[in-house]
Amino acid sequence: MPDQPPVPQYCPTPRELDDLELLTHGVFGDSAFEGEGGLVTLHVPDGVAASASDAGALELVDPEGLPLARVVVASTYPADGATGITGPVTPLTHHEFGAFRRLYLSPAQVRERYDGRTVTVPVAGPLTEPDLARISEAAGDRPVLLLALAGTGTPENLSTPALLRATLAAARLLPDASVVAVPLASRGDAEADHVLGQRVVATYAPDEVLGVTGAGDLPDAVAEIVDRDRPAPDEQGLVLFFTGLSGSGKSTLARALHDLILEQGERTVTSLDGDVVRRNLSAGLTFSKEDRETNIRRIGWVAAEISRHGGVAICSPIAPFDATRQQVRAMAEEAGGAFVLIHVATPLEECERRDRKGLYAKARRGEIPEFTGISSPYEEPADPAVRVDTTGRTIEDALSDVLEVLDAHGWLSLSKTSLTEGAV
C-alpha cells in the first residue's frame, strides 16, 4: 500500500481566519466550509489544493505557523484564479493571543453565562447617545449583551481594537451591560453581510435582539476613542506606491518626493525603492515571476507597518500585476493607512529610449527573461489616484501632478520651491 501523502499547511486570509474561528466555535451547525456560492468559503492556491486533494485534508495555520484546524477535502471548485475547498473542519487549537482575546466567546459559553432575560445588541460601530438611550429604555432592569461584530472589514472606518474599546466604554455607561466579541468578517457585499450577520447573531443571542442605528452624537468617552483611531488625513499613515515600467521615472519622482517631505520636517518618511529593497529585505530572491511578486508583497508589508504607526512609506517597484498591487492596498488599509497608487505612465518607447541601465537592450537580445514590457506583461492600473507621464517634463513639473492630489485629499501639503529643475 503506497504511503499517504503528507497533509499540506496553508495560512488563510484574515477573512478566512475569522470564518475558521466561527466554524470551530460551532456557530455554523455543520462546521464545514461551504461550496461555490456559499458565504463561508475557503479559497487556496491551485497547487495547495492539489496537494490537499491528494492527502485528503488541509491543515490551516495562523500567520506564525501554529496549526489551528484540519479541513477534510470533500470537494473542490474553481474560484477566481484559485481553488475552493469544501469540507468539515476539526479544530486543533484555539487562538490564544490578540487584543481583547478574553472577549471572544463561543455561543455555548455565551448561553452558559447569560439567561433568556438578556437583551442582545449587535454592534458594528460606535454606539451613540440615542443608541444608549434606546438600549436603556428597551432593557429596563434586564442585563444587556453588546455583541461586538469585530471581524475583518466589518467595523466601518474603525479598527477592530478601537471598536472593542469603544463598545467597552459604552457598556460602562449602561446599568448592567457586558461585551462579547464575534469575528464576523465582511463579504464586501451588503446583502451577503446582512444574511450572514443574521445567522451569526441568532446563534449567539440568548433571547431578544435589539437593533441600533448609529445615528446621533457620541458620548465623550466613546468619541475620544473614535477620534484617536480616526486621525486627520495629514496625521494618517500613508503608503505612496509608485508603479510603472523600468525607466518610466518612478524612482526619480519617488526620491524627489521623499526629499521634499524630509525638508518639510513634519512627517516621518521611509523610502522603499525596488533596487534598495532587493539588496536588503529581498536578498536571495531571483527575478522569476513568483519571486518578483514576493518582493512586492514584502515591500507592501513593510510599508503597511510604517503606515500603522503614522509614518509615510514611499515605494517605487515596477509592480506589473494588478492582483499584487491590490494585496498591498489591502495590507495598508488593514493597518489603517491610506494607500495612494501613482501610475507613472511613461510609454514603453520613451522608457526604452532612455534605457539608462541597458536593460531593455539586454531584454531585446534575450539575455533577460521575463522582462516587464518586453517578454512579460505590465497590467496598467485601472484606478490610480494619479497618472503621470514624464515624457519631456522636468522633475518639478511631473511631481506637481502628484502633489496636487496629495494636497487635495489633505494627506500632505508640500511646497515645490525646493525642487531643482532637471530632466526626469
GUMAR-291608 format. One line per 4 residues: number of its first residue (from 1); for each residue x, z negated, y negated of N, C-alpha, C. Coordinates in steps of 0.1 Angstrom, whole numbers, plus 5000, padded with zeros to 4 digits. Last residue first. Example, Ala and Ser with C-alpha at 12.3 -4.5 7.8 and 13.67 -1.06 7.14 Angstrom:
2> 5128:4929:5022:5137:4929:5011:5129:4921:5000; 5132:4922:5057:5123:4922:5045:5132:4922:5033;
! end
This chain:
424> 5137:5161:4357:5134:5154:4369:5142:5159:4380; 5159:5159:4328:5152:5167:4338:5149:5158:4350; 5152:5136:4301:5161:5142:4311:5153:5150:4321; 5152:5110:4277:5148:5123:4281:5158:5128:4292;
420> 5147:5076:4287:5155:5086:4281:5151:5100:4286; 5125:5050:4279:5128:5061:4288:5137:5071:4281; 5116:5032:4260:5130:5030:4266:5134:5041:4276; 5091:5039:4253:5101:5042:4243:5115:5040:4249;
416> 5068:5035:4267:5076:5045:4272:5089:5047:4263; 5055:5003:4277:5060:5012:4266:5069:5022:4272; 5027:4995:4298:5042:4997:4296:5045:5006:4284; 5007:4976:4315:5007:4982:4302:5022:4983:4297;
412> 4991:4976:4346:5004:4975:4338:5002:4982:4325; 4963:4974:4352:4974:4968:4361:4987:4966:4353; 4942:4985:4338:4947:4971:4334:4957:4965:4343; 4935:5010:4341:4930:5001:4351:4934:4986:4347;
408> 4950:5023:4321:4935:5024:4321:4929:5014:4330; 4977:5018:4329:4971:5011:4317:4956:5012:4317; 4978:5035:4351:4981:5020:4353:4975:5013:4341; 4973:5059:4339:4964:5054:4349:4966:5039:4351;
404> 4995:5062:4322:4981:5062:4316:4971:5056:4326; 5017:5062:4339:5015:5051:4330:5001:5050:4325; 5014:5087:4352:5013:5075:4359:5010:5063:4350; 5019:5104:4330:5007:5106:4338:5004:5093:4346;
400> 5045:5097:4322:5033:5093:4314:5020:5095:4321; 5062:5109:4340:5059:5095:4342:5047:5090:4334; 5065:5134:4328:5058:5133:4341:5054:5118:4344; 5078:5127:4304:5065:5134:4303:5058:5132:4317;
396> 5102:5114:4313:5092:5107:4304:5078:5114:4304; 5114:5135:4327:5110:5122:4334:5099:5115:4326; 5101:5167:4318:5110:5156:4317:5105:5144:4325; 5092:5196:4338:5089:5184:4330:5100:5174:4329;
392> 5094:5216:4357:5096:5219:4343:5093:5208:4334; 5073:5200:4380:5080:5212:4377:5081:5214:4362; 5060:5177:4388:5072:5175:4379:5078:5188:4375; 5027:5169:4389:5036:5180:4393:5048:5179:4383;
388> 5007:5143:4401:5016:5148:4391:5025:5158:4397; 4979:5124:4404:4985:5136:4410:4994:5142:4399; 4967:5091:4411:4974:5100:4402:4980:5112:4410; 4953:5082:4432:4950:5077:4419:4956:5085:4408;
384> 4942:5107:4456:4953:5099:4449:4947:5093:4436; 4926:5117:4479:4921:5107:4469:4932:5100:4462; 4938:5133:4497:4925:5138:4491:4921:5129:4479; 4972:5142:4500:4962:5132:4498:4950:5138:4491;
380> 4983:5167:4523:4981:5163:4509:4970:5153:4508; 5004:5164:4548:4990:5163:4546:4987:5158:4531; 5028:5185:4559:5026:5175:4549:5011:5175:4545; 5042:5193:4591:5033:5194:4580:5033:5183:4570;
376> 5074:5207:4599:5065:5196:4601:5055:5195:4589; 5091:5226:4591:5087:5226:4605:5078:5215:4609; 5087:5223:4562:5092:5235:4569:5088:5236:4583; 5074:5200:4555:5073:5212:4546:5078:5224:4552;
372> 5097:5179:4570:5084:5180:4563:5084:5192:4554; 5112:5189:4600:5114:5186:4586:5101:5189:4578; 5117:5190:4628:5105:5183:4623:5108:5179:4608; 5153:5192:4629:5139:5195:4635:5129:5186:4628;
368> 5177:5208:4612:5169:5195:4611:5156:5198:4617; 5187:5233:4618:5196:5221:4620:5189:5208:4619; 5174:5256:4611:5170:5249:4624:5179:5237:4627; 5178:5266:4587:5187:5271:4597:5184:5265:4611;
364> 5159:5252:4573:5157:5267:4575:5166:5272:4586; 5172:5228:4572:5160:5229:4580:5157:5244:4583; 5194:5233:4556:5196:5230:4570:5184:5231:4578; 5179:5238:4532:5188:5249:4538:5191:5246:4553;
360> 5168:5213:4528:5159:5225:4531:5167:5236:4537; 5190:5197:4522:5182:5195:4534:5174:5207:4538; 5207:5196:4501:5209:5206:4510:5201:5205:4523; 5201:5178:4481:5209:5172:4493:5211:5183:4503;
356> 5187:5193:4463:5199:5186:4458:5208:5181:4470; 5167:5214:4460:5174:5211:4473:5188:5204:4470; 5153:5232:4442:5162:5221:4437:5172:5217:4449; 5139:5249:4458:5149:5255:4448:5158:5244:4443;
352> 5123:5232:4472:5133:5239:4479:5144:5245:4469; 5106:5224:4451:5114:5214:4458:5126:5221:4466; 5094:5249:4445:5103:5242:4435:5111:5231:4441; 5081:5254:4469:5090:5264:4463:5100:5257:4453;
348> 5063:5233:4471:5074:5234:4481:5085:5243:4475; 5053:5217:4440:5052:5227:4451:5065:5228:4459; 5047:5183:4434:5055:5194:4431:5055:5204:4442; 5030:5160:4434:5026:5173:4440:5034:5185:4436;
344> 5031:5130:4441:5040:5138:4433:5039:5152:4440; 5005:5109:4441:5009:5121:4448:5018:5129:4438; 5002:5076:4445:5006:5085:4435:5012:5098:4442; 4979:5051:4450:4986:5062:4456:4989:5073:4446;
340> 4979:5017:4447:4978:5029:4439:4986:5040:4445; 4962:4989:4456:4970:5000:4461:4968:5012:4453; 4964:4954:4448:4958:4967:4445:4968:4978:4450; 4962:4928:4473:4969:4936:4463:4961:4949:4460;
336> 4953:4913:4494:4948:4910:4481:4954:4918:4470; 4960:4920:4519:4968:4910:4513:4964:4906:4499; 4943:4941:4523:4940:4929:4531:4948:4917:4525; 4955:4960:4507:4942:4954:4503:4939:4942:4510;
332> 4978:4965:4521:4979:4960:4508:4966:4953:4504; 4968:4975:4546:4977:4963:4545:4977:4957:4532; 4954:4997:4537:4947:4986:4543:4955:4973:4543; 4975:5013:4528:4965:5009:4519:4957:4997:4524;
328> 4988:5017:4553:4995:5010:4542:4985:5005:4532; 4968:5033:4565:4972:5020:4571:4979:5011:4561; 4968:5055:4549:4957:5047:4549:4959:5033:4555; 4993:5066:4556:4991:5061:4542:4979:5052:4541;
324> 4987:5072:4582:4997:5062:4579:4996:5057:4565; 4968:5093:4578:4965:5081:4586:4974:5069:4583; 4982:5113:4564:4972:5105:4557:4969:5092:4565; 5017:5118:4564:5004:5118:4572:4994:5108:4566;
320> 5041:5118:4550:5034:5130:4551:5020:5129:4557; 5061:5100:4534:5048:5096:4540:5038:5108:4541; 5084:5099:4518:5077:5111:4519:5062:5108:4524; 5085:5068:4498:5088:5076:4510:5081:5090:4510;
316> 5086:5048:4477:5087:5062:4475:5092:5070:4487; 5071:5020:4462:5075:5027:4474:5076:5041:4471; 5072:4990:4446:5072:5004:4443:5079:5011:4455; 5053:4961:4441:5062:4968:4450:5061:4983:4447;
312> 5050:4932:4422:5048:4947:4422:5058:4953:4431; 5035:4901:4433:5046:4909:4428:5042:4924:4428; 5017:4883:4443:5015:4887:4429:5026:4896:4424; 5019:4879:4470:5024:4868:4461:5024:4873:4447;
308> 5010:4902:4481:5002:4890:4484:5006:4879:4475; 5029:4921:4474:5016:4920:4466:5009:4908:4469; 5047:4915:4494:5051:4913:4480:5039:4912:4471; 5032:4923:4516:5036:4909:4515:5041:4906:4500;
304> 5030:4950:4511:5018:4942:4511:5021:4927:4509; 5057:4958:4514:5051:4959:4501:5038:4951:4500; 5061:4952:4542:5068:4945:4532:5062:4946:4518; 5042:4971:4552:5041:4957:4555:5048:4949:4544;
300> 5052:4996:4542:5039:4991:4539:5037:4976:4541; 5077:4997:4556:5076:4997:4541:5063:4991:4536; 5066:4999:4582:5075:4988:4578:5075:4986:4563; 5052:5023:4580:5045:5011:4582:5053:4998:4579;
296> 5074:5040:4577:5064:5039:4566:5056:5026:4568; 5087:5037:4602:5094:5034:4589:5084:5032:4578; 5068:5047:4619:5072:5033:4620:5079:5028:4607; 5070:5074:4611:5058:5066:4608:5060:5051:4609;
292> 5095:5079:4621:5093:5081:4607:5080:5073:4603; 5091:5075:4649:5100:5066:4641:5098:5067:4626; 5074:5097:4654:5070:5083:4657:5078:5073:4649; 5089:5119:4647:5076:5116:4640:5072:5102:4642;
288> 5124:5111:4644:5112:5116:4652:5100:5113:4644; 5147:5102:4633:5138:5110:4624:5127:5117:4632; 5152:5068:4644:5155:5082:4644:5146:5089:4634; 5163:5035:4635:5153:5045:4637:5157:5059:4636;
284> 5186:5022:4626:5184:5024:4641:5173:5033:4644; 5171:5004:4600:5184:5009:4606:5181:5011:4621; 5151:4996:4583:5148:5005:4594:5160:5011:4601; 5161:4979:4564:5150:4975:4571:5148:4983:4584;
280> 5186:4997:4557:5185:4982:4559:5174:4978:4568; 5184:5024:4555:5198:5018:4558:5197:5003:4561; 5158:5028:4549:5163:5032:4562:5177:5026:4565; 5156:5018:4523:5149:5011:4534:5155:5015:4548;
276> 5169:5038:4510:5175:5025:4510:5169:5017:4521; 5152:5060:4514:5166:5061:4520:5172:5047:4520; 5128:5051:4502:5128:5055:4515:5142:5055:4521; 5127:5021:4482:5130:5036:4483:5132:5039:4498;
272> 5112:4998:4470:5114:5001:4485:5115:5016:4486; 5118:4975:4445:5119:4989:4449:5121:4991:4464; 5099:4951:4430:5108:4954:4441:5107:4969:4444; 5093:4928:4403:5092:4942:4408:5103:4944:4419;
268> 5074:4906:4383:5085:4907:4393:5083:4921:4400; 5067:4912:4349:5063:4912:4363:5075:4912:4372; 5078:4912:4324:5066:4904:4325:5062:4903:4340; 5099:4928:4316:5102:4915:4320:5090:4906:4322;
264> 5106:4954:4306:5095:4946:4300:5096:4931:4304; 5126:4961:4324:5129:4960:4309:5118:4952:4302; 5112:4963:4348:5123:4953:4346:5126:4951:4331; 5096:4985:4342:5090:4972:4345:5100:4961:4343;
260> 5115:5005:4340:5107:5002:4328:5100:4988:4330; 5126:5006:4365:5135:5001:4354:5126:4997:4342; 5104:5016:4379:5110:5003:4383:5118:4997:4371; 5101:5041:4367:5091:5031:4366:5096:5017:4369;
256> 5125:5053:4376:5122:5051:4362:5112:5041:4359; 5121:5052:4404:5132:5044:4398:5130:5042:4383; 5099:5069:4406:5098:5055:4411:5109:5047:4404; 5109:5093:4397:5098:5087:4389:5097:5072:4393;
252> 5128:5097:4417:5132:5097:4403:5122:5090:4395; 5112:5099:4440:5122:5088:4439:5126:5086:4424; 5097:5122:4434:5090:5109:4435:5100:5097:4434; 5106:5148:4432:5108:5139:4421:5102:5125:4422;
248> 5106:5164:4454:5095:5165:4445:5097:5157:4432; 5125:5161:4474:5129:5169:4462:5118:5170:4452; 5102:5161:4500:5116:5159:4496:5120:5168:4484; 5068:5157:4488:5079:5164:4496:5093:5159:4491;
244> 5052:5125:4485:5055:5139:4481:5066:5144:4490; 5042:5094:4470:5043:5103:4482:5045:5117:4477; 5044:5061:4459:5047:5075:4456:5048:5083:4469; 5025:5034:4454:5030:5042:4466:5031:5057:4462;
240> 5026:5003:4444:5026:5016:4438:5033:5025:4448; 5008:4975:4448:5016:4984:4456:5015:4998:4449; 5005:4943:4433:5004:4958:4431:5013:4965:4440; 4987:4913:4426:4998:4920:4433:4995:4935:4433;
236> 4974:4907:4393:4972:4910:4407:4984:4917:4413; 4976:4905:4366:4982:4895:4374:4981:4897:4389; 4962:4926:4356:4976:4925:4352:4983:4914:4358; 4935:4920:4366:4943:4932:4371:4958:4931:4368;
232> 4933:4885:4373:4931:4896:4364:4939:4908:4369; 4926:4872:4406:4933:4873:4394:4930:4885:4385; 4907:4856:4424:4905:4870:4418:4913:4871:4405; 4914:4831:4431:4915:4841:4441:4913:4855:4436;
228> 4908:4817:4408:4921:4817:4413:4924:4827:4423; 4880:4821:4407:4889:4827:4396:4903:4827:4401; 4872:4807:4429:4870:4821:4429:4879:4827:4418; 4878:4780:4422:4884:4786:4434:4883:4801:4433;
224> 4862:4777:4399:4877:4776:4398:4884:4782:4410; 4836:4780:4409:4842:4791:4400:4857:4790:4399; 4833:4756:4423:4834:4769:4431:4840:4780:4422; 4833:4738:4403:4842:4736:4414:4844:4749:4422;
220> 4811:4748:4386:4825:4747:4381:4835:4746:4393; 4789:4770:4403:4793:4757:4399:4807:4757:4395; 4781:4803:4389:4788:4795:4399:4790:4780:4394; 4750:4817:4380:4763:4811:4377:4768:4803:4389;
216> 4734:4844:4400:4735:4833:4391:4749:4828:4388; 4731:4853:4434:4729:4856:4420:4730:4843:4412; 4732:4849:4461:4745:4850:4454:4743:4853:4440; 4709:4845:4477:4711:4858:4470:4725:4860:4464;
212> 4703:4833:4511:4706:4831:4497:4709:4845:4490; 4681:4823:4538:4690:4833:4531:4692:4829:4517; 4681:4802:4565:4677:4803:4551:4687:4813:4545; 4668:4795:4597:4678:4802:4589:4673:4805:4575;
208> 4661:4768:4619:4657:4776:4607:4669:4782:4601; 4682:4762:4645:4668:4763:4642:4666:4772:4630; 4709:4766:4651:4701:4757:4659:4686:4758:4657; 4726:4796:4650:4716:4788:4643:4708:4779:4652;
204> 4742:4813:4666:4748:4800:4660:4737:4791:4655; 4727:4835:4672:4734:4828:4683:4738:4814:4678; 4719:4844:4648:4709:4839:4657:4715:4831:4668; 4743:4854:4638:4737:4842:4632:4727:4836:4641;
200> 4747:4877:4655:4756:4866:4655:4750:4853:4649; 4725:4894:4649:4728:4890:4663:4736:4877:4663; 4727:4897:4621:4716:4890:4627:4718:4885:4641; 4752:4911:4621:4751:4898:4615:4739:4890:4620;
196> 4745:4935:4632:4754:4927:4639:4753:4912:4634; 4727:4945:4612:4723:4943:4626:4731:4934:4633; 4744:4945:4589:4732:4937:4589:4727:4934:4604; 4764:4963:4597:4767:4949:4594:4755:4940:4594;
192> 4749:4986:4599:4755:4981:4611:4759:4966:4609; 4742:4989:4572:4732:4988:4582:4737:4981:4594; 4767:4991:4559:4758:4981:4555:4747:4978:4566; 4798:4995:4573:4785:5002:4572:4775:4991:4570;
188> 4821:4982:4579:4822:4992:4569:4809:5000:4567; 4818:4962:4597:4820:4975:4603:4822:4986:4592; 4834:4930:4591:4826:4941:4587:4829:4954:4594; 4834:4903:4614:4841:4913:4607:4831:4924:4603;
184> 4830:4870:4617:4822:4882:4617:4828:4893:4608; 4841:4843:4626:4849:4855:4623:4840:4868:4625; 4827:4816:4610:4824:4826:4621:4832:4838:4617; 4829:4781:4604:4834:4795:4601:4831:4804:4613;
180> 4808:4757:4591:4813:4763:4603:4817:4777:4599; 4803:4728:4572:4807:4742:4572:4812:4745:4586; 4775:4706:4560:4788:4709:4567:4790:4724:4568; 4757:4684:4540:4760:4697:4545:4774:4698:4551;
176> 4737:4666:4523:4741:4665:4537:4744:4679:4543; 4735:4672:4495:4734:4658:4500:4740:4656:4514; 4760:4693:4480:4747:4691:4487:4747:4677:4493; 4785:4695:4471:4775:4694:4461:4761:4693:4467;
172> 4801:4700:4493:4802:4687:4487:4792:4685:4476; 4795:4727:4497:4790:4717:4507:4790:4703:4501; 4811:4739:4478:4797:4739:4476:4790:4729:4485; 4836:4735:4489:4833:4729:4476:4818:4729:4474;
168> 4833:4750:4513:4835:4736:4514:4832:4729:4501; 4831:4775:4500:4820:4770:4508:4821:4755:4510; 4857:4778:4489:4845:4778:4480:4833:4772:4487; 4873:4778:4512:4874:4767:4502:4862:4766:4493;
164> 4862:4801:4524:4861:4788:4531:4863:4777:4521; 4870:4820:4505:4856:4819:4509:4853:4805:4515; 4898:4817:4506:4890:4814:4494:4875:4812:4497; 4904:4827:4532:4906:4813:4529:4899:4808:4516;
160> 4895:4854:4528:4888:4845:4538:4891:4830:4535; 4892:4865:4494:4899:4863:4506:4892:4853:4515; 4868:4887:4480:4873:4873:4481:4880:4872:4494; 4854:4910:4479:4863:4907:4467:4867:4892:4468;
156> 4832:4898:4502:4834:4909:4493:4842:4904:4481; 4838:4889:4535:4837:4883:4521:4841:4894:4511; 4844:4910:4555:4831:4905:4552:4830:4898:4538; 4870:4918:4561:4862:4926:4553:4848:4921:4550;
152> 4871:4898:4590:4878:4908:4582:4868:4917:4574; 4849:4869:4586:4857:4879:4593:4863:4889:4584; 4833:4847:4579:4847:4848:4574:4855:4858:4581; 4806:4834:4570:4810:4846:4577:4823:4851:4572;
148> 4798:4801:4573:4807:4810:4565:4811:4822:4574; 4771:4785:4573:4777:4793:4583:4785:4804:4575; 4763:4753:4566:4767:4765:4559:4776:4773:4569; 4737:4734:4575:4749:4740:4581:4752:4753:4574;
144> 4722:4704:4565:4724:4718:4562:4737:4723:4569; 4696:4680:4575:4710:4685:4573:4711:4700:4572; 4667:4672:4555:4673:4677:4567:4688:4681:4565; 4653:4665:4533:4662:4655:4539:4668:4659:4552;
140> 4652:4697:4520:4647:4683:4519:4657:4673:4524; 4657:4724:4523:4662:4715:4533:4655:4701:4533; 4647:4736:4500:4642:4740:4514:4646:4730:4524; 4661:4724:4480:4647:4723:4480:4641:4726:4494;
136> 4688:4730:4486:4684:4716:4485:4668:4715:4486; 4687:4758:4484:4690:4752:4497:4685:4737:4497; 4681:4762:4457:4672:4767:4468:4674:4760:4481; 4703:4751:4446:4690:4745:4443:4680:4750:4453;
132> 4723:4768:4455:4723:4754:4459:4710:4747:4457; 4715:4792:4442:4716:4792:4457:4715:4777:4462; 4718:4785:4415:4705:4788:4421:4705:4788:4436; 4747:4783:4416:4739:4771:4413:4724:4774:4417;
128> 4760:4801:4445:4758:4799:4431:4749:4786:4429; 4786:4805:4468:4773:4800:4465:4771:4796:4451; 4806:4834:4474:4805:4820:4468:4790:4817:4465; 4796:4850:4506:4802:4850:4492:4801:4836:4486;
124> 4783:4847:4529:4793:4857:4528:4799:4859:4515; 4766:4824:4548:4773:4825:4536:4784:4836:4537; 4736:4814:4562:4747:4823:4563:4753:4825:4549; 4725:4782:4568:4726:4792:4557:4738:4801:4559;
120> 4702:4764:4587:4714:4772:4587:4714:4782:4576; 4691:4732:4590:4688:4744:4583:4702:4752:4582; 4683:4711:4618:4693:4717:4608:4689:4730:4603; 4667:4702:4637:4663:4699:4623:4672:4706:4613;
116> 4678:4706:4662:4668:4715:4657:4663:4713:4643; 4712:4694:4656:4700:4695:4663:4690:4705:4657; 4747:4699:4662:4736:4700:4653:4723:4701:4661; 4766:4697:4682:4767:4688:4670:4755:4688:4662;
112> 4759:4715:4702:4762:4701:4706:4761:4692:4694; 4757:4738:4687:4745:4733:4693:4747:4718:4698; 4785:4742:4682:4775:4740:4671:4763:4734:4676; 4795:4747:4708:4799:4735:4700:4790:4732:4689;
108> 4782:4771:4714:4779:4759:4722:4783:4746:4715; 4793:4788:4694:4779:4785:4694:4775:4772:4702; 4825:4774:4685:4817:4783:4693:4802:4779:4691; 4841:4771:4653:4835:4765:4665:4827:4776:4672;
104> 4864:4768:4630:4859:4779:4639:4854:4773:4652; 4875:4747:4616:4861:4751:4613:4855:4761:4622; 4901:4745:4623:4892:4734:4628:4877:4738:4625; 4914:4765:4608:4911:4767:4623:4901:4757:4628;
100> 4921:4767:4582:4908:4762:4585:4904:4764:4600; 4946:4792:4588:4939:4783:4578:4925:4780:4583; 4961:4789:4620:4954:4797:4610:4947:4787:4601; 4962:4784:4656:4967:4783:4643:4959:4792:4633;
96> 4951:4789:4680:4954:4775:4677:4958:4773:4663; 4928:4809:4698:4936:4808:4686:4938:4793:4683; 4928:4803:4733:4921:4805:4720:4931:4804:4709; 4935:4822:4763:4937:4810:4755:4929:4813:4742;
92> 4921:4840:4779:4933:4833:4785:4937:4821:4777; 4888:4852:4786:4897:4845:4777:4909:4839:4785; 4879:4883:4797:4881:4870:4802:4892:4863:4793; 4854:4907:4791:4866:4900:4786:4867:4886:4792;
88> 4843:4939:4806:4842:4924:4803:4855:4918:4799; 4844:4971:4788:4846:4962:4799:4846:4947:4796; 4857:5001:4774:4846:4992:4777:4849:4983:4789; 4878:5016:4750:4877:5009:4763:4865:5000:4764;
84> 4885:5047:4735:4877:5035:4735:4877:5029:4750; 4914:5061:4722:4906:5059:4734:4898:5046:4733; 4919:5081:4693:4923:5071:4702:4914:5071:4714; 4907:5100:4677:4922:5101:4678:4927:5090:4687;
80> 4880:5090:4679:4887:5092:4666:4902:5092:4668; 4877:5084:4710:4873:5076:4698:4882:5079:4687; 4866:5090:4744:4873:5094:4732:4868:5088:4719; 4864:5062:4767:4857:5073:4760:4866:5077:4748;
76> 4862:5044:4799:4869:5048:4786:4861:5060:4780; 4853:5015:4818:4853:5029:4815:4860:5032:4802; 4863:4990:4825:4852:4996:4832:4850:5010:4830; 4890:4972:4826:4887:4986:4822:4875:4991:4830;
72> 4889:4939:4816:4888:4948:4827:4883:4962:4822; 4910:4923:4794:4898:4932:4795:4899:4940:4808; 4920:4890:4787:4922:4902:4796:4909:4910:4796; 4935:4873:4758:4924:4877:4768:4928:4889:4776;
68> 4958:4865:4746:4946:4859:4742:4935:4861:4753; 4993:4860:4746:4982:4866:4753:4969:4858:4750; 5012:4864:4717:5006:4854:4726:4994:4860:4733; 5023:4881:4698:5025:4884:4712:5019:4874:4722;
64> 5018:4878:4672:5030:4872:4677:5033:4874:4692; 4992:4889:4669:5004:4896:4663:5017:4890:4667; 4979:4884:4704:4979:4882:4689:4991:4889:4683; 4968:4907:4730:4977:4896:4724:4975:4895:4709;
60> 4952:4916:4759:4951:4916:4744:4959:4904:4739; 4957:4935:4787:4959:4922:4781:4960:4923:4766; 4936:4954:4807:4945:4954:4795:4945:4940:4790; 4932:4970:4839:4930:4960:4829:4939:4961:4818;
56> 4939:4989:4857:4926:4984:4859:4923:4973:4848; 4962:5004:4856:4963:4990:4861:4950:4983:4863; 4952:5028:4847:4960:5028:4860:4960:5014:4866; 4941:5020:4823:4932:5025:4834:4939:5025:4847;
52> 4964:5012:4809:4954:5002:4813:4945:5007:4824; 4977:5037:4806:4983:5026:4814:4973:5016:4819; 4957:5049:4790:4961:5055:4803:4967:5045:4812; 4957:5033:4768:4945:5034:4776:4948:5039:4789;
48> 4983:5037:4758:4979:5024:4762:4967:5024:4771; 4980:5064:4751:4990:5060:4761:4987:5046:4767; 4961:5064:4731:4958:5071:4743:4968:5066:4754; 4956:5032:4715:4963:5045:4716:4961:5051:4730;
44> 4921:5019:4714:4936:5017:4716:4942:5031:4717; 4893:5001:4704:4900:5014:4704:4915:5012:4705; 4865:4984:4712:4880:4983:4713:4885:4997:4714; 4835:4971:4696:4843:4981:4703:4858:4978:4703;
40> 4805:4964:4689:4817:4956:4692:4826:4964:4702; 4786:4984:4686:4791:4977:4674:4804:4969:4676; 4785:5016:4702:4783:5002:4701:4789:4997:4688; 4792:5043:4704:4780:5040:4697:4777:5025:4695;
36> 4807:5038:4735:4806:5047:4724:4792:5044:4717; 4805:5003:4746:4809:5017:4747:4806:5025:4734; 4818:4970:4740:4807:4979:4742:4813:4994:4742; 4834:4944:4757:4835:4954:4746:4825:4965:4750;
32> 4815:4915:4767:4822:4927:4770:4823:4936:4758; 4797:4893:4770:4811:4891:4767:4819:4903:4771; 4770:4893:4773:4777:4899:4784:4792:4898:4782; 4761:4879:4749:4758:4874:4763:4767:4880:4774;
28> 4782:4870:4724:4775:4881:4730:4773:4878:4744; 4795:4845:4720:4785:4849:4710:4776:4861:4716; 4816:4834:4735:4802:4836:4741:4791:4840:4732; 4841:4833:4726:4832:4822:4722:4818:4823:4728;
24> 4850:4858:4732:4855:4847:4740:4847:4834:4737; 4836:4873:4712:4834:4875:4727:4838:4863:4735; 4847:4863:4689:4833:4861:4691:4830:4863:4706; 4874:4871:4693:4871:4857:4692:4856:4854:4694;
20> 4871:4899:4693:4875:4892:4705:4872:4878:4705; 4864:4903:4666:4854:4906:4677:4858:4899:4690; 4889:4897:4655:4877:4889:4651:4866:4891:4662; 4904:4917:4666:4907:4903:4669:4896:4894:4666;
16> 4892:4939:4654:4890:4938:4668:4894:4923:4673; 4900:4935:4628:4886:4935:4631:4884:4933:4646; 4929:4937:4631:4923:4925:4627:4908:4924:4630; 4935:4955:4662:4934:4954:4648:4928:4941:4644;
12> 4953:4941:4691:4942:4948:4684:4943:4948:4669; 4981:4947:4709:4976:4938:4698:4966:4946:4691; 4985:4948:4744:4981:4955:4732:4976:4945:4722; 5001:4953:4776:4996:4945:4765:4994:4953:4752;
8> 4993:4964:4810:4999:4966:4796:4993:4956:4786; 5000:4952:4841:4989:4953:4831:4996:4954:4817; 5018:4974:4864:5017:4962:4855:5006:4963:4845; 5002:4989:4893:5010:4990:4880:5008:4977:4872;
4> 5007:4976:4925:4997:4978:4914:5005:4979:4901; 5024:4995:4950:5024:4983:4941:5014:4986:4930; 5007:5010:4978:5016:5010:4967:5014:4998:4958; 5009:5000:5012:5000:5000:5000:5009:5000:4988;
! end
